[in-house]
Amino acid sequence: MRPFAGAVDADLHPRVPGLDALRPHLEPFWADSIAQRGLEGFETQSYPPGAPRSMRADWHPGDLPAMQRWLDETGAAIGVLNPLYGVQLIFNADMNRAFTAALNDWVAAEYLAVEPRLRASIVLPNEPDHAVAEIERLAPDRRFVQAMRLVMGELPHGRRTHWPVYAALEKHGLPLCLHAGSMHRHPPTSLGWVSWYMEDVAAQQQAFQSALASLITEGVFVQFPTLRVVLAESGVSWLPAFLWRLTKTWKGVRFEIPWQAEPPTETVRRHVKLTAQPYDVPDAESARWLAHLGRDDMLLWASDWPHWNYEGGPAIPPGVDPEKFLRGNAAALYRLAERVSA
């Protein structure tokens, strides 16, 4: 049985086996630096071998054959790769650029070139000029359907430092995916560093709220009216209450940001999508939550493969249109009819 035949899985994570895998895609200077800097064996990914519980046992080892089995079992027609390999942690801007480009090239060679059902995010280097160059380099490859950054960075996402990146994305019709995760430049909470993994996971919600507020108040969606943003692994239950509070505050101090002429709720409904893994709304409250959201095209089906977040198969939330949720919303966002396999 293929329970999600024709669906688009908006959040799959390829497993990089190690830095040696990136070596063939690095310029000689940076390839040599792996040995010179003693980086062999250094791993920065979300399911390292020493933490097996971060990957579901039935999806082990998280490589391409295992991912292909997942696509076969679900019947998904398209899967979007969001590589989480920690290249954002590199402080040296030139090294960050080189290793990020190598990661993107590795994904293209090892996944996109082998499996025609896959598409991918362009992982962006940290520096805006490097990010623009990477978008220009890879956007012509139609297998790349969006660009990706971690939600916790160095500067709020709305700041004008990032605007050249958004201009490049708008130029090429690519959405920006903000994925749960951190560059670890700052504590994950406004109170400082946390003690437990549970706190870190819960703090991701705060980061997505701050990112959304920054994009709106800084005027990003006014300056770039066709830009779309995907919040990946943000959870969804927080959004209506946050939008109510943000809109209420806007009504009182809207003179401060005169470019935001409409309520923030309306801006978010038009510009923002969320992956529905985790879908943290109780079934009994799902219909009311969707009513608060006010649109039926904001949710994207996603599995978060191969992370350990649930058992069994991903579910269709009560009250959503299955066709839009499983395929239509993502197909329109990513322009899949145009972005055929290269």
PAKOLPA-43021 format. One record per residue (C-alpha): residue number from 0; residue in one letter; chain; x, y, z. Coordinates in steps of 0.02 Angstrom, whole numbers. Example, Ala and Ser with C-alpha at 12.3 -4.5 7.8 and 13.67 -1.06 7.14 Angstrom:
@resi=0 | resn=a | chain=A | X=615 | Y=-225 | Z=390
@resi=1 | resn=s | chain=A | X=684 | Y=-53 | Z=357
END
This chain:
@resi=0 | resn=m | chain=A | X=0 | Y=0 | Z=0
@resi=1 | resn=r | chain=A | X=65 | Y=173 | Z=-47
@resi=2 | resn=p | chain=A | X=-31 | Y=286 | Z=74
@resi=3 | resn=f | chain=A | X=33 | Y=452 | Z=5
@resi=4 | resn=a | chain=A | X=43 | Y=417 | Z=-181
@resi=5 | resn=g | chain=A | X=94 | Y=571 | Z=-279
@resi=6 | resn=a | chain=A | X=136 | Y=672 | Z=-122
@resi=7 | resn=v | chain=A | X=279 | Y=796 | Z=-97
@resi=8 | resn=d | chain=A | X=382 | Y=762 | Z=59
@resi=9 | resn=a | chain=A | X=447 | Y=936 | Z=102
@resi=10 | resn=d | chain=A | X=581 | Y=889 | Z=230
@resi=11 | resn=l | chain=A | X=705 | Y=748 | Z=202
@resi=12 | resn=h | chain=A | X=880 | Y=747 | Z=274
@resi=13 | resn=p | chain=A | X=1023 | Y=664 | Z=179
@resi=14 | resn=r | chain=A | X=1158 | Y=592 | Z=290
@resi=15 | resn=v | chain=A | X=1334 | Y=649 | Z=247
@resi=16 | resn=p | chain=A | X=1450 | Y=502 | Z=292
@resi=17 | resn=g | chain=A | X=1593 | Y=617 | Z=340
@resi=18 | resn=l | chain=A | X=1707 | Y=758 | Z=285
@resi=19 | resn=d | chain=A | X=1798 | Y=641 | Z=167
@resi=20 | resn=a | chain=A | X=1638 | Y=634 | Z=64
@resi=21 | resn=l | chain=A | X=1653 | Y=821 | Z=33
@resi=22 | resn=r | chain=A | X=1837 | Y=815 | Z=-12
@resi=23 | resn=p | chain=A | X=1811 | Y=782 | Z=-201
@resi=24 | resn=h | chain=A | X=1701 | Y=937 | Z=-210
@resi=25 | resn=l | chain=A | X=1823 | Y=1054 | Z=-122
@resi=26 | resn=e | chain=A | X=1955 | Y=1165 | Z=-199
@resi=27 | resn=p | chain=A | X=2129 | Y=1088 | Z=-167
@resi=28 | resn=f | chain=A | X=2173 | Y=1217 | Z=-33
@resi=29 | resn=w | chain=A | X=2017 | Y=1173 | Z=69
@resi=30 | resn=a | chain=A | X=2030 | Y=987 | Z=35
@resi=31 | resn=d | chain=A | X=2207 | Y=991 | Z=107
@resi=32 | resn=s | chain=A | X=2145 | Y=1089 | Z=257
@resi=33 | resn=i | chain=A | X=2046 | Y=938 | Z=319
@resi=34 | resn=a | chain=A | X=2211 | Y=852 | Z=364
@resi=35 | resn=q | chain=A | X=2306 | Y=1011 | Z=405
@resi=36 | resn=r | chain=A | X=2174 | Y=1066 | Z=531
@resi=37 | resn=g | chain=A | X=2148 | Y=892 | Z=603
@resi=38 | resn=l | chain=A | X=1966 | Y=884 | Z=551
@resi=39 | resn=e | chain=A | X=1960 | Y=699 | Z=504
@resi=40 | resn=g | chain=A | X=1824 | Y=613 | Z=601
@resi=41 | resn=f | chain=A | X=1745 | Y=778 | Z=652
@resi=42 | resn=e | chain=A | X=1557 | Y=765 | Z=632
@resi=43 | resn=t | chain=A | X=1425 | Y=901 | Z=648
@resi=44 | resn=q | chain=A | X=1259 | Y=829 | Z=597
@resi=45 | resn=s | chain=A | X=1093 | Y=799 | Z=680
@resi=46 | resn=y | chain=A | X=1105 | Y=609 | Z=688
@resi=47 | resn=p | chain=A | X=1285 | Y=566 | Z=730
@resi=48 | resn=p | chain=A | X=1333 | Y=382 | Z=755
@resi=49 | resn=g | chain=A | X=1355 | Y=413 | Z=941
@resi=50 | resn=a | chain=A | X=1174 | Y=468 | Z=961
@resi=51 | resn=p | chain=A | X=1074 | Y=328 | Z=879
@resi=52 | resn=r | chain=A | X=910 | Y=383 | Z=955
@resi=53 | resn=s | chain=A | X=908 | Y=537 | Z=846
@resi=54 | resn=m | chain=A | X=872 | Y=421 | Z=698
@resi=55 | resn=r | chain=A | X=728 | Y=298 | Z=689
@resi=56 | resn=a | chain=A | X=792 | Y=120 | Z=696
@resi=57 | resn=d | chain=A | X=683 | Y=66 | Z=549
@resi=58 | resn=w | chain=A | X=757 | Y=207 | Z=443
@resi=59 | resn=h | chain=A | X=938 | Y=167 | Z=485
@resi=60 | resn=p | chain=A | X=1067 | Y=201 | Z=414
@resi=61 | resn=g | chain=A | X=986 | Y=356 | Z=341
@resi=62 | resn=d | chain=A | X=1074 | Y=342 | Z=173
@resi=63 | resn=l | chain=A | X=1006 | Y=355 | Z=-4
@resi=64 | resn=p | chain=A | X=946 | Y=173 | Z=-20
@resi=65 | resn=a | chain=A | X=851 | Y=192 | Z=144
@resi=66 | resn=m | chain=A | X=776 | Y=356 | Z=83
@resi=67 | resn=q | chain=A | X=724 | Y=274 | Z=-81
@resi=68 | resn=r | chain=A | X=636 | Y=137 | Z=16
@resi=69 | resn=w | chain=A | X=542 | Y=271 | Z=113
@resi=70 | resn=l | chain=A | X=486 | Y=354 | Z=-50
@resi=71 | resn=d | chain=A | X=434 | Y=184 | Z=-118
@resi=72 | resn=e | chain=A | X=335 | Y=140 | Z=38
@resi=73 | resn=t | chain=A | X=241 | Y=305 | Z=46
@resi=74 | resn=g | chain=A | X=221 | Y=329 | Z=-140
@resi=75 | resn=a | chain=A | X=289 | Y=506 | Z=-128
@resi=76 | resn=a | chain=A | X=322 | Y=576 | Z=-300
@resi=77 | resn=i | chain=A | X=445 | Y=711 | Z=-242
@resi=78 | resn=g | chain=A | X=556 | Y=731 | Z=-90
@resi=79 | resn=v | chain=A | X=643 | Y=895 | Z=-43
@resi=80 | resn=l | chain=A | X=815 | Y=876 | Z=37
@resi=81 | resn=n | chain=A | X=865 | Y=992 | Z=178
@resi=82 | resn=p | chain=A | X=1046 | Y=947 | Z=221
@resi=83 | resn=l | chain=A | X=1091 | Y=973 | Z=404
@resi=84 | resn=y | chain=A | X=1279 | Y=953 | Z=415
@resi=85 | resn=g | chain=A | X=1336 | Y=1098 | Z=522
@resi=86 | resn=v | chain=A | X=1432 | Y=1196 | Z=391
@resi=87 | resn=q | chain=A | X=1350 | Y=1351 | Z=465
@resi=88 | resn=l | chain=A | X=1457 | Y=1328 | Z=622
@resi=89 | resn=i | chain=A | X=1617 | Y=1377 | Z=530
@resi=90 | resn=f | chain=A | X=1671 | Y=1554 | Z=580
@resi=91 | resn=n | chain=A | X=1798 | Y=1580 | Z=441
@resi=92 | resn=a | chain=A | X=1694 | Y=1656 | Z=300
@resi=93 | resn=d | chain=A | X=1799 | Y=1586 | Z=158
@resi=94 | resn=m | chain=A | X=1803 | Y=1412 | Z=234
@resi=95 | resn=n | chain=A | X=1617 | Y=1420 | Z=266
@resi=96 | resn=r | chain=A | X=1588 | Y=1465 | Z=83
@resi=97 | resn=a | chain=A | X=1697 | Y=1323 | Z=21
@resi=98 | resn=f | chain=A | X=1622 | Y=1187 | Z=131
@resi=99 | resn=t | chain=A | X=1444 | Y=1247 | Z=99
@resi=100 | resn=a | chain=A | X=1470 | Y=1241 | Z=-88
@resi=101 | resn=a | chain=A | X=1548 | Y=1068 | Z=-70
@resi=102 | resn=l | chain=A | X=1397 | Y=1009 | Z=28
@resi=103 | resn=n | chain=A | X=1279 | Y=1071 | Z=-108
@resi=104 | resn=d | chain=A | X=1384 | Y=988 | Z=-243
@resi=105 | resn=w | chain=A | X=1390 | Y=825 | Z=-144
@resi=106 | resn=v | chain=A | X=1200 | Y=825 | Z=-130
@resi=107 | resn=a | chain=A | X=1185 | Y=854 | Z=-317
@resi=108 | resn=a | chain=A | X=1307 | Y=715 | Z=-360
@resi=109 | resn=e | chain=A | X=1258 | Y=583 | Z=-233
@resi=110 | resn=y | chain=A | X=1070 | Y=611 | Z=-222
@resi=111 | resn=l | chain=A | X=996 | Y=719 | Z=-359
@resi=112 | resn=a | chain=A | X=1095 | Y=637 | Z=-499
@resi=113 | resn=v | chain=A | X=1045 | Y=463 | Z=-439
@resi=114 | resn=e | chain=A | X=863 | Y=481 | Z=-386
@resi=115 | resn=p | chain=A | X=748 | Y=581 | Z=-502
@resi=116 | resn=r | chain=A | X=613 | Y=598 | Z=-368
@resi=117 | resn=l | chain=A | X=725 | Y=711 | Z=-264
@resi=118 | resn=r | chain=A | X=741 | Y=900 | Z=-259
@resi=119 | resn=a | chain=A | X=850 | Y=999 | Z=-139
@resi=120 | resn=s | chain=A | X=877 | Y=1160 | Z=-45
@resi=121 | resn=i | chain=A | X=1028 | Y=1268 | Z=-81
@resi=122 | resn=v | chain=A | X=1116 | Y=1276 | Z=87
@resi=123 | resn=l | chain=A | X=1170 | Y=1457 | Z=102
@resi=124 | resn=p | chain=A | X=1341 | Y=1515 | Z=161
@resi=125 | resn=n | chain=A | X=1338 | Y=1634 | Z=308
@resi=126 | resn=e | chain=A | X=1403 | Y=1791 | Z=223
@resi=127 | resn=p | chain=A | X=1269 | Y=1878 | Z=116
@resi=128 | resn=d | chain=A | X=1383 | Y=1904 | Z=-35
@resi=129 | resn=h | chain=A | X=1434 | Y=1722 | Z=-31
@resi=130 | resn=a | chain=A | X=1252 | Y=1671 | Z=-13
@resi=131 | resn=v | chain=A | X=1203 | Y=1774 | Z=-165
@resi=132 | resn=a | chain=A | X=1345 | Y=1695 | Z=-266
@resi=133 | resn=e | chain=A | X=1287 | Y=1520 | Z=-216
@resi=134 | resn=i | chain=A | X=1108 | Y=1559 | Z=-267
@resi=135 | resn=e | chain=A | X=1169 | Y=1624 | Z=-435
@resi=136 | resn=r | chain=A | X=1277 | Y=1469 | Z=-458
@resi=137 | resn=l | chain=A | X=1143 | Y=1340 | Z=-420
@resi=138 | resn=a | chain=A | X=976 | Y=1421 | Z=-461
@resi=139 | resn=p | chain=A | X=991 | Y=1374 | Z=-646
@resi=140 | resn=d | chain=A | X=990 | Y=1191 | Z=-591
@resi=141 | resn=r | chain=A | X=803 | Y=1165 | Z=-579
@resi=142 | resn=r | chain=A | X=825 | Y=1023 | Z=-456
@resi=143 | resn=f | chain=A | X=860 | Y=1153 | Z=-321
@resi=144 | resn=v | chain=A | X=690 | Y=1219 | Z=-271
@resi=145 | resn=q | chain=A | X=728 | Y=1333 | Z=-122
@resi=146 | resn=a | chain=A | X=869 | Y=1402 | Z=-15
@resi=147 | resn=m | chain=A | X=894 | Y=1353 | Z=167
@resi=148 | resn=r | chain=A | X=959 | Y=1437 | Z=324
@resi=149 | resn=l | chain=A | X=951 | Y=1387 | Z=506
@resi=150 | resn=v | chain=A | X=824 | Y=1488 | Z=604
@resi=151 | resn=m | chain=A | X=950 | Y=1539 | Z=738
@resi=152 | resn=g | chain=A | X=1088 | Y=1642 | Z=657
@resi=153 | resn=e | chain=A | X=1197 | Y=1792 | Z=694
@resi=154 | resn=l | chain=A | X=1074 | Y=1932 | Z=649
@resi=155 | resn=p | chain=A | X=883 | Y=1937 | Z=643
@resi=156 | resn=h | chain=A | X=823 | Y=1879 | Z=473
@resi=157 | resn=g | chain=A | X=738 | Y=2042 | Z=428
@resi=158 | resn=r | chain=A | X=893 | Y=2152 | Z=442
@resi=159 | resn=r | chain=A | X=946 | Y=2238 | Z=283
@resi=160 | resn=t | chain=A | X=1111 | Y=2146 | Z=283
@resi=161 | resn=h | chain=A | X=1011 | Y=1998 | Z=217
@resi=162 | resn=w | chain=A | X=914 | Y=2093 | Z=85
@resi=163 | resn=p | chain=A | X=1032 | Y=2054 | Z=-61
@resi=164 | resn=v | chain=A | X=999 | Y=1870 | Z=-25
@resi=165 | resn=y | chain=A | X=812 | Y=1898 | Z=-33
@resi=166 | resn=a | chain=A | X=831 | Y=1997 | Z=-194
@resi=167 | resn=a | chain=A | X=924 | Y=1850 | Z=-272
@resi=168 | resn=l | chain=A | X=791 | Y=1727 | Z=-213
@resi=169 | resn=e | chain=A | X=650 | Y=1834 | Z=-280
@resi=170 | resn=k | chain=A | X=742 | Y=1854 | Z=-445
@resi=171 | resn=h | chain=A | X=748 | Y=1665 | Z=-467
@resi=172 | resn=g | chain=A | X=578 | Y=1628 | Z=-391
@resi=173 | resn=l | chain=A | X=651 | Y=1526 | Z=-249
@resi=174 | resn=p | chain=A | X=576 | Y=1519 | Z=-73
@resi=175 | resn=l | chain=A | X=681 | Y=1536 | Z=84
@resi=176 | resn=c | chain=A | X=672 | Y=1390 | Z=205
@resi=177 | resn=l | chain=A | X=710 | Y=1430 | Z=387
@resi=178 | resn=h | chain=A | X=746 | Y=1263 | Z=468
@resi=179 | resn=a | chain=A | X=753 | Y=1224 | Z=653
@resi=180 | resn=g | chain=A | X=934 | Y=1233 | Z=712
@resi=181 | resn=s | chain=A | X=1067 | Y=1353 | Z=770
@resi=182 | resn=m | chain=A | X=1234 | Y=1424 | Z=716
@resi=183 | resn=h | chain=A | X=1269 | Y=1434 | Z=903
@resi=184 | resn=r | chain=A | X=1325 | Y=1615 | Z=894
@resi=185 | resn=h | chain=A | X=1202 | Y=1658 | Z=1032
@resi=186 | resn=p | chain=A | X=1109 | Y=1563 | Z=1168
@resi=187 | resn=p | chain=A | X=949 | Y=1480 | Z=1107
@resi=188 | resn=t | chain=A | X=845 | Y=1582 | Z=1229
@resi=189 | resn=s | chain=A | X=843 | Y=1765 | Z=1280
@resi=190 | resn=l | chain=A | X=886 | Y=1708 | Z=1457
@resi=191 | resn=g | chain=A | X=1048 | Y=1623 | Z=1410
@resi=192 | resn=w | chain=A | X=1110 | Y=1446 | Z=1380
@resi=193 | resn=v | chain=A | X=998 | Y=1300 | Z=1424
@resi=194 | resn=s | chain=A | X=1043 | Y=1143 | Z=1521
@resi=195 | resn=w | chain=A | X=937 | Y=1011 | Z=1434
@resi=196 | resn=y | chain=A | X=892 | Y=954 | Z=1261
@resi=197 | resn=m | chain=A | X=709 | Y=974 | Z=1305
@resi=198 | resn=e | chain=A | X=736 | Y=1161 | Z=1334
@resi=199 | resn=d | chain=A | X=828 | Y=1180 | Z=1169
@resi=200 | resn=v | chain=A | X=688 | Y=1095 | Z=1072
@resi=201 | resn=a | chain=A | X=557 | Y=1206 | Z=1154
@resi=202 | resn=a | chain=A | X=661 | Y=1361 | Z=1121
@resi=203 | resn=q | chain=A | X=655 | Y=1331 | Z=933
@resi=204 | resn=q | chain=A | X=476 | Y=1396 | Z=936
@resi=205 | resn=q | chain=A | X=536 | Y=1560 | Z=1009
@resi=206 | resn=a | chain=A | X=665 | Y=1575 | Z=872
@resi=207 | resn=f | chain=A | X=534 | Y=1554 | Z=735
@resi=208 | resn=q | chain=A | X=426 | Y=1686 | Z=817
@resi=209 | resn=s | chain=A | X=571 | Y=1808 | Z=822
@resi=210 | resn=a | chain=A | X=618 | Y=1769 | Z=642
@resi=211 | resn=l | chain=A | X=441 | Y=1800 | Z=583
@resi=212 | resn=a | chain=A | X=425 | Y=1962 | Z=681
@resi=213 | resn=s | chain=A | X=591 | Y=2023 | Z=610
@resi=214 | resn=l | chain=A | X=543 | Y=1986 | Z=430
@resi=215 | resn=i | chain=A | X=379 | Y=2080 | Z=451
@resi=216 | resn=t | chain=A | X=433 | Y=2230 | Z=551
@resi=217 | resn=e | chain=A | X=590 | Y=2262 | Z=448
@resi=218 | resn=g | chain=A | X=482 | Y=2266 | Z=291
@resi=219 | resn=v | chain=A | X=554 | Y=2116 | Z=198
@resi=220 | resn=f | chain=A | X=387 | Y=2065 | Z=123
@resi=221 | resn=v | chain=A | X=352 | Y=2244 | Z=70
@resi=222 | resn=q | chain=A | X=521 | Y=2258 | Z=-14
@resi=223 | resn=f | chain=A | X=510 | Y=2083 | Z=-90
@resi=224 | resn=p | chain=A | X=324 | Y=2054 | Z=-122
@resi=225 | resn=t | chain=A | X=344 | Y=1885 | Z=-209
@resi=226 | resn=l | chain=A | X=463 | Y=1809 | Z=-80
@resi=227 | resn=r | chain=A | X=396 | Y=1655 | Z=8
@resi=228 | resn=v | chain=A | X=463 | Y=1583 | Z=172
@resi=229 | resn=v | chain=A | X=449 | Y=1404 | Z=233
@resi=230 | resn=l | chain=A | X=462 | Y=1370 | Z=420
@resi=231 | resn=a | chain=A | X=527 | Y=1192 | Z=434
@resi=232 | resn=e | chain=A | X=510 | Y=1093 | Z=595
@resi=233 | resn=s | chain=A | X=442 | Y=1245 | Z=685
@resi=234 | resn=g | chain=A | X=287 | Y=1158 | Z=749
@resi=235 | resn=v | chain=A | X=123 | Y=1243 | Z=707
@resi=236 | resn=s | chain=A | X=19 | Y=1263 | Z=865
@resi=237 | resn=w | chain=A | X=105 | Y=1426 | Z=915
@resi=238 | resn=l | chain=A | X=62 | Y=1524 | Z=759
@resi=239 | resn=p | chain=A | X=-117 | Y=1586 | Z=785
@resi=240 | resn=a | chain=A | X=-86 | Y=1652 | Z=961
@resi=241 | resn=f | chain=A | X=77 | Y=1734 | Z=907
@resi=242 | resn=l | chain=A | X=-6 | Y=1817 | Z=757
@resi=243 | resn=w | chain=A | X=-146 | Y=1881 | Z=868
@resi=244 | resn=r | chain=A | X=-19 | Y=1960 | Z=986
@resi=245 | resn=l | chain=A | X=87 | Y=2030 | Z=844
@resi=246 | resn=t | chain=A | X=-64 | Y=2105 | Z=756
@resi=247 | resn=k | chain=A | X=-132 | Y=2177 | Z=918
@resi=248 | resn=t | chain=A | X=35 | Y=2262 | Z=952
@resi=249 | resn=w | chain=A | X=45 | Y=2324 | Z=772
@resi=250 | resn=k | chain=A | X=-122 | Y=2412 | Z=795
@resi=251 | resn=g | chain=A | X=-52 | Y=2511 | Z=939
@resi=252 | resn=v | chain=A | X=119 | Y=2559 | Z=868
@resi=253 | resn=r | chain=A | X=96 | Y=2544 | Z=681
@resi=254 | resn=f | chain=A | X=160 | Y=2723 | Z=660
@resi=255 | resn=e | chain=A | X=332 | Y=2651 | Z=700
@resi=256 | resn=i | chain=A | X=332 | Y=2543 | Z=543
@resi=257 | resn=p | chain=A | X=223 | Y=2637 | Z=418
@resi=258 | resn=w | chain=A | X=277 | Y=2522 | Z=276
@resi=259 | resn=q | chain=A | X=177 | Y=2381 | Z=358
@resi=260 | resn=a | chain=A | X=9 | Y=2442 | Z=295
@resi=261 | resn=e | chain=A | X=-88 | Y=2281 | Z=328
@resi=262 | resn=p | chain=A | X=-109 | Y=2176 | Z=484
@resi=263 | resn=p | chain=A | X=38 | Y=2055 | Z=506
@resi=264 | resn=t | chain=A | X=-84 | Y=1910 | Z=505
@resi=265 | resn=e | chain=A | X=-127 | Y=1947 | Z=324
@resi=266 | resn=t | chain=A | X=56 | Y=1960 | Z=275
@resi=267 | resn=v | chain=A | X=95 | Y=1791 | Z=352
@resi=268 | resn=r | chain=A | X=-53 | Y=1707 | Z=270
@resi=269 | resn=r | chain=A | X=9 | Y=1763 | Z=100
@resi=270 | resn=h | chain=A | X=197 | Y=1738 | Z=119
@resi=271 | resn=v | chain=A | X=229 | Y=1596 | Z=243
@resi=272 | resn=k | chain=A | X=214 | Y=1406 | Z=237
@resi=273 | resn=l | chain=A | X=246 | Y=1279 | Z=374
@resi=274 | resn=t | chain=A | X=298 | Y=1098 | Z=365
@resi=275 | resn=a | chain=A | X=174 | Y=993 | Z=465
@resi=276 | resn=q | chain=A | X=303 | Y=888 | Z=554
@resi=277 | resn=p | chain=A | X=286 | Y=908 | Z=697
@resi=278 | resn=y | chain=A | X=99 | Y=945 | Z=687
@resi=279 | resn=d | chain=A | X=77 | Y=980 | Z=871
@resi=280 | resn=v | chain=A | X=-109 | Y=1021 | Z=872
@resi=281 | resn=p | chain=A | X=-225 | Y=896 | Z=959
@resi=282 | resn=d | chain=A | X=-346 | Y=814 | Z=837
@resi=283 | resn=a | chain=A | X=-494 | Y=885 | Z=933
@resi=284 | resn=e | chain=A | X=-427 | Y=1062 | Z=909
@resi=285 | resn=s | chain=A | X=-369 | Y=1045 | Z=729
@resi=286 | resn=a | chain=A | X=-523 | Y=1119 | Z=646
@resi=287 | resn=r | chain=A | X=-522 | Y=1272 | Z=760
@resi=288 | resn=w | chain=A | X=-335 | Y=1296 | Z=732
@resi=289 | resn=l | chain=A | X=-361 | Y=1291 | Z=544
@resi=290 | resn=a | chain=A | X=-502 | Y=1417 | Z=559
@resi=291 | resn=h | chain=A | X=-387 | Y=1535 | Z=653
@resi=292 | resn=l | chain=A | X=-257 | Y=1514 | Z=517
@resi=293 | resn=g | chain=A | X=-385 | Y=1570 | Z=389
@resi=294 | resn=r | chain=A | X=-306 | Y=1484 | Z=237
@resi=295 | resn=d | chain=A | X=-293 | Y=1305 | Z=177
@resi=296 | resn=d | chain=A | X=-131 | Y=1323 | Z=79
@resi=297 | resn=m | chain=A | X=-5 | Y=1358 | Z=218
@resi=298 | resn=l | chain=A | X=36 | Y=1180 | Z=269
@resi=299 | resn=l | chain=A | X=161 | Y=1066 | Z=181
@resi=300 | resn=w | chain=A | X=166 | Y=878 | Z=211
@resi=301 | resn=a | chain=A | X=335 | Y=823 | Z=279
@resi=302 | resn=s | chain=A | X=407 | Y=671 | Z=365
@resi=303 | resn=d | chain=A | X=570 | Y=742 | Z=436
@resi=304 | resn=w | chain=A | X=650 | Y=578 | Z=380
@resi=305 | resn=p | chain=A | X=753 | Y=500 | Z=461
@resi=306 | resn=h | chain=A | X=734 | Y=591 | Z=627
@resi=307 | resn=w | chain=A | X=653 | Y=510 | Z=776
@resi=308 | resn=n | chain=A | X=499 | Y=618 | Z=807
@resi=309 | resn=y | chain=A | X=357 | Y=495 | Z=793
@resi=310 | resn=e | chain=A | X=318 | Y=313 | Z=763
@resi=311 | resn=g | chain=A | X=216 | Y=248 | Z=618
@resi=312 | resn=g | chain=A | X=181 | Y=349 | Z=463
@resi=313 | resn=p | chain=A | X=148 | Y=536 | Z=451
@resi=314 | resn=a | chain=A | X=-35 | Y=580 | Z=468
@resi=315 | resn=i | chain=A | X=-152 | Y=698 | Z=376
@resi=316 | resn=p | chain=A | X=-216 | Y=824 | Z=504
@resi=317 | resn=p | chain=A | X=-405 | Y=824 | Z=527
@resi=318 | resn=g | chain=A | X=-492 | Y=959 | Z=427
@resi=319 | resn=v | chain=A | X=-361 | Y=990 | Z=292
@resi=320 | resn=d | chain=A | X=-387 | Y=963 | Z=107
@resi=321 | resn=p | chain=A | X=-283 | Y=805 | Z=75
@resi=322 | resn=e | chain=A | X=-242 | Y=849 | Z=-106
@resi=323 | resn=k | chain=A | X=-179 | Y=1023 | Z=-61
@resi=324 | resn=f | chain=A | X=-89 | Y=964 | Z=94
@resi=325 | resn=l | chain=A | X=-1 | Y=816 | Z=15
@resi=326 | resn=r | chain=A | X=42 | Y=891 | Z=-153
@resi=327 | resn=g | chain=A | X=-46 | Y=1049 | Z=-213
@resi=328 | resn=n | chain=A | X=27 | Y=1174 | Z=-90
@resi=329 | resn=a | chain=A | X=206 | Y=1115 | Z=-115
@resi=330 | resn=a | chain=A | X=186 | Y=1097 | Z=-304
@resi=331 | resn=a | chain=A | X=131 | Y=1278 | Z=-317
@resi=332 | resn=l | chain=A | X=263 | Y=1343 | Z=-197
@resi=333 | resn=y | chain=A | X=407 | Y=1253 | Z=-280
@resi=334 | resn=r | chain=A | X=339 | Y=1272 | Z=-457
@resi=335 | resn=l | chain=A | X=365 | Y=1087 | Z=-482
@resi=336 | resn=a | chain=A | X=282 | Y=1087 | Z=-652
@resi=337 | resn=e | chain=A | X=424 | Y=1200 | Z=-713
@resi=338 | resn=r | chain=A | X=567 | Y=1129 | Z=-611
@resi=339 | resn=v | chain=A | X=585 | Y=963 | Z=-698
@resi=340 | resn=s | chain=A | X=732 | Y=848 | Z=-667
@resi=341 | resn=a | chain=A | X=886 | Y=923 | Z=-748
END
